[in-house]
Amino acid sequence: MSTATTATTATTAPAATTPLSRLLALGRAETTLLRRNRTAVFVALVLPFVLVGSLRSILRAAAEHTPGLDVDTNLITGSMGIVLLVVVYTNLTSAYTARRNDLVLKRLRTGEATDTEILFGTAVPSILLALAQCLLLGVVGAAALHLRTPANPLLMLLGLALSGVLLTALAALSSAVTRTVETAGITTLPLMLVAQFGSGLLVPLESMPDGVADLCRLLPTTPALQLLRIGWFGTDGVGPSEGFAATWSTAALPLLLAVGWAAAALWATRRWFRWEPRR
């Protein structure tokens, strides 16, 4: 007696993806593209430290006209701010513009990834690189300048996180008015100048007239960068805070403003970001 053997072909369903896996996949792809772009690598790795090298002389000159100005404190926090601006904001504006013009973003929207995942997945390499450089600056700077240990590390992490979110959203907004990668240096210049001179990076807030300094503290990039300073040194440029708990009181207003500006920038990105090439 013979028996018939029936062969069945099992259909393997595609593995389910998660938001985290999609973010990591987009981040890996963007890292590959970043490595192949020598200009972007130079901007991300070399330019921040060139600017940091000139920052010390600028602060020393400012200290001559501002008695009691802490050059070392401003050098560390200012350096971190410059790194975040250059590596995250400037670099991402070019990246978003390039991916949009190459129709990469448009194709990604046809897949499983949400708009938020696409934008932040593209930003993953720049944000991680900026965080690594800030950590390097903090460790080396603290050792070389014999600075105190951070008063509130959690507050510093909040400052870095809010800076990353805000600058990513601002980069997406800047790309909306940037026609080509070559013009990104022009469209990012206004915010770069405002942030460097108005957020206490190149010109310390302590050296400004009180009215001007108070106005500068309300600028979009200032509150999140202030959190870095308060978290490490327990001061916002007005007065010191003693102890872990006191830093939260000092940081209350900058933290509220930083969250507000980040939320506003994210809303504006959802409203005005361009997914297709400008015509």
VEXDREN-2710 file (C-alpha; in Angstrom, 1 decimal):
% VEXDREN-2710
k/r/px/py/pz
1/MET/0.0/0.0/0.0
2/SER/1.4/3.4/-1.0
3/THR/0.9/6.6/0.9
4/ALA/0.9/10.1/-0.7
5/THR/3.2/12.5/1.0
6/THR/2.0/16.1/0.9
7/ALA/4.6/18.8/1.1
8/THR/3.5/22.1/2.6
9/THR/5.3/25.3/2.2
10/ALA/5.4/27.3/5.3
11/THR/5.0/31.0/4.7
12/THR/7.2/33.0/7.0
13/ALA/5.7/36.2/8.1
14/PRO/8.0/39.2/8.2
15/ALA/9.3/39.9/11.6
16/ALA/7.4/42.7/13.4
17/THR/9.3/45.9/14.0
18/THR/9.2/48.2/16.9
19/PRO/9.7/52.0/17.1
20/LEU/13.1/51.4/18.7
21/SER/14.2/49.0/16.0
22/ARG/13.1/51.4/13.3
23/LEU/14.9/54.3/14.9
24/LEU/18.1/52.2/15.2
25/ALA/17.8/51.0/11.5
26/LEU/17.4/54.6/10.3
27/GLY/20.3/55.7/12.6
28/ARG/22.6/53.0/11.1
29/ALA/21.7/54.1/7.6
30/GLU/22.3/57.7/8.4
31/THR/25.6/56.9/10.1
32/THR/26.8/55.2/6.8
33/LEU/25.8/58.3/4.8
34/LEU/27.5/60.6/7.3
35/ARG/30.8/58.7/7.1
36/ARG/30.8/59.0/3.3
37/ASN/30.4/62.8/3.5
38/ARG/33.8/64.3/4.2
39/THR/32.4/67.8/4.6
40/ALA/29.9/66.6/7.2
41/VAL/32.5/64.6/9.1
42/PHE/34.8/67.7/9.2
43/VAL/31.9/69.9/10.5
44/ALA/31.0/67.3/13.1
45/LEU/34.4/66.3/14.3
46/VAL/36.8/69.2/13.7
47/LEU/34.9/72.5/13.5
48/PRO/33.5/72.4/17.1
49/PHE/37.0/72.1/18.6
50/VAL/38.3/74.8/16.4
51/LEU/35.6/77.1/17.7
52/VAL/36.3/75.9/21.3
53/GLY/39.9/76.8/20.9
54/SER/39.1/80.4/20.1
55/LEU/36.5/80.6/22.9
56/ARG/39.0/80.8/25.7
57/SER/40.6/83.9/24.4
58/ILE/37.2/85.5/23.9
59/LEU/36.2/84.8/27.5
60/ARG/39.5/86.1/28.8
61/ALA/38.9/89.4/27.0
62/ALA/35.4/89.5/28.4
63/ALA/36.7/88.9/31.9
64/GLU/38.8/92.1/31.7
65/HIS/35.6/94.1/31.6
66/THR/33.5/91.9/33.9
67/PRO/35.1/91.5/37.4
68/GLY/34.4/88.1/38.9
69/LEU/33.6/86.4/35.6
70/ASP/34.4/82.7/35.8
71/VAL/36.3/81.9/32.6
72/ASP/36.6/78.2/33.3
73/THR/32.9/77.7/34.0
74/ASN/31.8/79.6/30.9
75/LEU/34.5/77.8/28.8
76/ILE/33.1/74.3/29.6
77/THR/29.4/75.1/29.2
78/GLY/30.0/77.4/26.2
79/SER/32.0/74.6/24.5
80/MET/29.2/72.1/25.0
81/GLY/26.7/74.6/23.6
82/ILE/28.9/75.2/20.5
83/VAL/29.3/71.4/20.0
84/LEU/25.5/70.9/20.2
85/LEU/24.8/73.8/17.7
86/VAL/27.4/72.7/15.1
87/VAL/27.0/68.9/15.3
88/VAL/23.2/68.7/15.8
89/TYR/21.7/71.9/14.3
90/THR/24.1/72.7/11.4
91/ASN/24.8/69.1/10.5
92/LEU/21.1/68.0/10.6
93/THR/19.9/71.0/8.5
94/SER/22.2/69.8/5.7
95/ALA/21.2/66.2/6.2
96/TYR/17.4/66.8/6.1
97/THR/17.8/69.0/3.0
98/ALA/19.9/66.4/1.2
99/ARG/17.6/63.5/2.1
100/ARG/14.5/65.5/1.0
101/ASN/16.1/66.5/-2.3
102/ASP/17.1/62.9/-3.0
103/LEU/13.5/61.8/-2.2
104/VAL/14.7/59.6/0.6
105/LEU/12.3/61.1/3.1
106/LYS/9.4/60.7/0.8
107/ARG/10.1/57.0/0.2
108/LEU/10.5/56.4/3.9
109/ARG/7.0/57.7/4.6
110/THR/5.6/54.9/2.5
111/GLY/6.9/52.3/5.0
112/GLU/6.1/51.5/8.6
113/ALA/8.1/54.4/10.2
114/THR/6.1/57.4/11.4
115/ASP/7.1/60.9/10.6
116/THR/8.6/61.4/14.0
117/GLU/10.6/58.2/13.7
118/ILE/12.0/59.3/10.4
119/LEU/13.1/62.7/11.6
120/PHE/14.6/61.5/14.9
121/GLY/16.1/58.4/13.2
122/THR/18.0/60.7/10.8
123/ALA/19.1/62.7/13.9
124/VAL/20.4/59.7/15.9
125/PRO/24.1/59.8/14.7
126/SER/24.4/63.6/15.1
127/ILE/22.9/63.5/18.6
128/LEU/25.0/60.6/19.8
129/LEU/28.1/62.2/18.3
130/ALA/27.3/65.5/20.1
131/LEU/26.7/63.8/23.4
132/ALA/30.0/61.9/23.1
133/GLN/31.9/65.1/22.4
134/CYS/30.2/66.9/25.3
135/LEU/31.2/64.0/27.6
136/LEU/34.8/64.3/26.3
137/LEU/34.8/68.0/26.8
138/GLY/33.4/67.6/30.3
139/VAL/35.8/64.9/31.5
140/VAL/39.0/66.4/29.9
141/GLY/37.9/70.0/30.9
142/ALA/37.2/69.0/34.5
143/ALA/40.5/67.3/34.8
144/ALA/42.6/70.0/33.2
145/LEU/40.9/72.9/34.9
146/HIS/40.4/71.1/38.3
147/LEU/36.6/71.8/38.3
148/ARG/34.2/70.5/40.9
149/THR/32.1/67.5/40.2
150/PRO/28.6/68.2/38.8
151/ALA/26.1/69.5/41.4
152/ASN/23.1/67.8/39.7
153/PRO/24.0/65.3/36.9
154/LEU/20.3/64.6/36.3
155/LEU/19.7/68.3/35.5
156/MET/22.6/68.2/33.0
157/LEU/21.1/65.1/31.3
158/LEU/17.8/67.0/31.0
159/GLY/19.6/70.0/29.5
160/LEU/21.4/67.8/27.0
161/ALA/18.1/65.9/26.1
162/LEU/16.1/69.1/25.7
163/SER/18.9/70.7/23.7
164/GLY/18.9/67.7/21.4
165/VAL/15.2/67.7/20.8
166/LEU/15.0/71.5/20.3
167/LEU/18.0/71.7/17.9
168/THR/16.7/68.7/15.9
169/ALA/13.3/70.4/15.5
170/LEU/15.0/73.7/14.6
171/ALA/17.2/71.9/12.0
172/ALA/14.0/70.4/10.5
173/LEU/12.4/73.9/10.4
174/SER/15.6/75.4/8.8
175/SER/15.6/72.8/6.2
176/ALA/12.1/73.8/5.1
177/VAL/13.6/77.2/3.9
178/THR/16.8/75.6/2.6
179/ARG/16.7/74.9/-1.1
180/THR/20.0/73.0/-1.4
181/VAL/22.7/71.6/0.8
182/GLU/25.1/74.4/-0.5
183/THR/22.8/77.1/0.9
184/ALA/22.4/75.5/4.4
185/GLY/25.3/77.5/5.7
186/ILE/23.3/80.7/4.9
187/THR/20.0/79.6/6.3
188/THR/21.5/78.3/9.5
189/LEU/23.6/81.4/10.1
190/PRO/21.0/83.7/11.8
191/LEU/20.2/81.1/14.5
192/MET/23.9/80.3/15.0
193/LEU/24.7/83.9/15.5
194/VAL/21.7/84.5/17.9
195/ALA/22.6/81.4/19.9
196/GLN/26.3/82.1/20.1
197/PHE/26.0/85.8/21.1
198/GLY/22.6/85.8/22.8
199/SER/22.7/82.5/24.7
200/GLY/25.9/83.2/26.7
201/LEU/28.2/81.0/24.6
202/LEU/30.6/83.7/23.2
203/VAL/29.4/86.6/25.3
204/PRO/28.6/85.5/28.9
205/LEU/25.3/86.7/30.2
206/GLU/27.0/88.2/33.2
207/SER/28.9/90.7/31.1
208/MET/25.7/92.0/29.5
209/PRO/23.5/94.8/30.9
210/ASP/20.8/93.4/33.1
211/GLY/17.9/94.2/30.7
212/VAL/19.7/92.6/27.7
213/ALA/20.7/89.5/29.8
214/ASP/17.1/89.0/30.9
215/LEU/15.9/89.2/27.3
216/CYS/18.6/86.8/26.2
217/ARG/17.4/84.3/28.8
218/LEU/14.1/84.0/27.0
219/LEU/15.7/83.1/23.6
220/PRO/14.8/79.5/22.4
221/THR/18.3/78.1/22.8
222/THR/19.2/79.8/26.1
223/PRO/17.1/77.9/28.7
224/ALA/18.3/74.3/27.8
225/LEU/21.9/75.5/27.8
226/GLN/21.4/77.2/31.1
227/LEU/20.4/73.8/32.5
228/LEU/23.9/72.4/31.7
229/ARG/25.5/75.2/33.7
230/ILE/23.1/74.9/36.7
231/GLY/23.4/71.1/36.7
232/TRP/27.2/71.3/36.8
233/PHE/28.1/74.4/38.7
234/GLY/24.9/75.2/40.6
235/THR/24.6/78.7/39.1
236/ASP/22.7/80.3/36.3
237/GLY/24.9/83.4/36.1
238/VAL/22.9/85.3/38.6
239/GLY/23.7/83.5/41.9
240/PRO/25.0/80.2/43.1
241/SER/22.8/77.4/44.5
242/GLU/24.1/75.2/47.3
243/GLY/23.2/71.6/47.3
244/PHE/21.3/69.2/45.0
245/ALA/17.9/70.3/46.0
246/ALA/18.7/74.0/45.6
247/THR/19.7/73.5/41.9
248/TRP/16.1/72.4/41.1
249/SER/14.8/75.7/42.5
250/THR/17.3/77.7/40.5
251/ALA/16.5/75.6/37.3
252/ALA/12.7/75.9/37.6
253/LEU/12.2/78.8/35.2
254/PRO/14.9/77.7/32.6
255/LEU/13.5/74.1/32.7
256/LEU/9.9/75.4/32.1
257/LEU/11.1/77.6/29.3
258/ALA/13.2/74.8/27.7
259/VAL/10.3/72.4/27.7
260/GLY/8.0/75.1/26.2
261/TRP/10.4/76.0/23.4
262/ALA/11.0/72.3/22.6
263/ALA/7.3/71.7/22.4
264/ALA/6.7/74.8/20.3
265/ALA/9.5/73.7/17.9
266/LEU/8.1/70.2/17.6
267/TRP/4.7/71.6/16.8
268/ALA/6.1/73.9/14.2
269/THR/8.1/71.1/12.6
270/ARG/4.9/69.0/12.2
271/ARG/3.2/72.0/10.7
272/TRP/5.9/73.4/8.3
273/PHE/8.5/70.7/7.6
274/ARG/8.8/69.9/3.8
275/TRP/9.0/66.3/2.8
276/GLU/9.4/66.9/-0.9
277/PRO/12.0/69.0/-2.8
278/ARG/11.4/72.8/-3.1
279/ARG/10.3/73.8/-6.6
END
